């Protein structure tokens, strides 16, 4: 099994920046991709971006995803935050967990609240 832990959420004011962290532990033999979703109140979970083997994809210009493979970590840097960015941010990863084994795992989420 793989455990995913997010951190870095909190209460910020509009226009401020925030960096979320996510670390994977456990049976991580390899990483195919790690990334982020978010879920705003009353809305469905929304894809933000992923850092894969060869490319980075992200949805919003204000968001940047970067990764450190040495520590099985991925980060989400969010700039110029807006109230509509409020929500729970979830980290996920697609991992090799052993010989011919692969799985997707999710964290519990971290709350981000943007209000003045």
Order of alpha helices (4+ residues) and beta strands (2+ residues): beta-beta-beta-beta-beta-beta-beta-beta-beta-beta-beta
